[in-house]
Amino acid sequence: MTMHEDALYDAIFKRRSVRRYAGPLEPGTMEEVERFAHSLKPLFPDIRAEVRFIGGDDLRGPFKVEAPHFLAIFSEAKEGFAANAGFMLQQMDLFLSSRGIGSCWQGGPRPTRDVKKVSDRNFVISLAFGMPAEEVHRQSVSEFKRRPLGEMTDIQGMERLLEPARLAPSGMNRQSWYFTGNEDVIRVHHARSVITDRMNQVNAGIALCHLWLATLHDGGRAELALEKDAGQDAPRGFSYVASVFSSERGS
Ligand SMILES: Cc1cc2nc3c(=O)[nH]c(=O)nc-3n(C[C@H](O)[C@H](O)[C@H](O)COP(=O)(O)O)c2cc1C
């Protein structure tokens, strides 16, 4: 685990959405954020995705927060693009929190005018951020409003990997994920929905990011994989998204 990944892992247990901002980042800090934005690891490397910093005027829609900066992700529309976007931008959410910078996912607002498209890639979702005017960190895990682990998995005894995934943020705090598997591999599934399917897939990507960091932290291989027949593992009403292997595949 790199120092960077360690800091992201620690932020899982403290982060919260920040909706009030004091102002923009210092230019030097902004440069660090830009550098990190270009090092985000994809969940599915074969999906072409790109992040762009945009201004608040370029976004409009419900539940928008007044923030000085927004990081938007654009992607080609390949299967898994929404989970891939969630996985990537969650690394930024955790990075910002680890640096004491406020951030909030923005599922409601959509871009106006010319920022709708970047080359052949479509806007997926954005993350608002800036200097916080409220608490960036929670004092303890008990402050997270989340369902108990037993409602989101049937796996026993893997709390060290699943508890960080349980704490993941989600649109409208739906926690629309389910975990199956064993001590070698954990599979993540998203709740199917007519209205919020895309958001549910973003949410599953966010949970996968936490699961991946937890597996790295645990000293495991943390290999991200798309297993061929894992769809059979999905509970009723859920669709398989991806897996994280903590030990050698096939062993
Ligand atoms: C995909 C996604 C979309 C979200 N969209 C919005 C939004 O449009 N506006 C907002 O204020 N919060 C939004 N949120 C923040 C959630 O409401 C928040 O993460 C959740 O309630 C859990 O709270 P916490 O992040 O403080 O732990 C979104 C979160 C996610 C993951």
The ligand as an SDF file (V2000), in Angstrom:
LIG
                    3D

 31 33  0  0  0  0  0  0  0  0999 V2000
  -23.7900    9.2920   -6.4660 C   0  0  0  0  0  0  0  0  0  0  0  0
  -24.1100   10.3170   -5.4130 C   0  0  0  0  0  0  0  0  0  0  0  0
  -24.8840   11.4200   -5.7190 C   0  0  0  0  0  0  0  0  0  0  0  0
  -25.1670   12.3850   -4.7520 C   0  0  0  0  0  0  0  0  0  0  0  0
  -25.8600   13.5120   -5.0980 N   0  0  0  0  0  0  0  0  0  0  0  0
  -26.0110   14.5190   -4.2090 C   0  0  0  0  0  0  0  0  0  0  0  0
  -26.5970   15.7580   -4.6160 C   0  0  0  0  0  0  0  0  0  0  0  0
  -26.9680   15.9390   -5.7910 O   0  0  0  0  0  0  0  0  0  0  0  0
  -26.6960   16.7410   -3.6890 N   0  0  0  0  0  0  0  0  0  0  0  0
  -26.2800   16.5740   -2.3770 C   0  0  0  0  0  0  0  0  0  0  0  0
  -26.4010   17.5030   -1.5840 O   0  0  0  0  0  0  0  0  0  0  0  0
  -25.7340   15.3970   -1.9670 N   0  0  0  0  0  0  0  0  0  0  0  0
  -25.5560   14.3840   -2.8550 C   0  0  0  0  0  0  0  0  0  0  0  0
  -24.9370   13.2000   -2.4670 N   0  0  0  0  0  0  0  0  0  0  0  0
  -24.4560   13.0360   -1.0810 C   0  0  0  0  0  0  0  0  0  0  0  0
  -25.2520   11.9860   -0.2920 C   0  0  0  0  0  0  0  0  0  0  0  0
  -26.5030   12.5250    0.0610 O   0  0  0  0  0  0  0  0  0  0  0  0
  -24.4330   11.5220    0.9180 C   0  0  0  0  0  0  0  0  0  0  0  0
  -23.2450   10.9200    0.4760 O   0  0  0  0  0  0  0  0  0  0  0  0
  -25.1590   10.5280    1.7990 C   0  0  0  0  0  0  0  0  0  0  0  0
  -26.3300   11.1070    2.3400 O   0  0  0  0  0  0  0  0  0  0  0  0
  -24.2890   10.0200    2.9430 C   0  0  0  0  0  0  0  0  0  0  0  0
  -23.8220   11.0720    3.7470 O   0  0  0  0  0  0  0  0  0  0  0  0
  -22.2710   11.3480    3.9260 P   0  0  0  0  0  0  0  0  0  0  0  0
  -21.6650   11.5250    2.5470 O   0  0  0  0  0  0  0  0  0  0  0  0
  -22.1750   12.6160    4.7220 O   0  0  0  0  0  0  0  0  0  0  0  0
  -21.6380   10.1700    4.6020 O   0  0  0  0  0  0  0  0  0  0  0  0
  -24.6790   12.2160   -3.4290 C   0  0  0  0  0  0  0  0  0  0  0  0
  -23.8980   11.0970   -3.1170 C   0  0  0  0  0  0  0  0  0  0  0  0
  -23.5950   10.1750   -4.0900 C   0  0  0  0  0  0  0  0  0  0  0  0
  -22.6870    9.0460   -3.7460 C   0  0  0  0  0  0  0  0  0  0  0  0
  1  2  1  0
  2  3  1  0
  2 30  2  0
  3  4  2  0
  4  5  1  0
  4 28  1  0
  5  6  2  0
  6  7  1  0
  6 13  1  0
  7  8  2  0
  7  9  1  0
  9 10  1  0
 10 11  2  0
 10 12  1  0
 12 13  2  0
 13 14  1  0
 14 15  1  0
 14 28  1  0
 15 16  1  0
 16 17  1  0
 16 18  1  0
 18 19  1  0
 18 20  1  0
 20 21  1  0
 20 22  1  0
 22 23  1  0
 23 24  1  0
 24 25  2  0
 24 26  1  0
 24 27  1  0
 28 29  2  0
 29 30  1  0
 30 31  1  0
M  END
$$$$
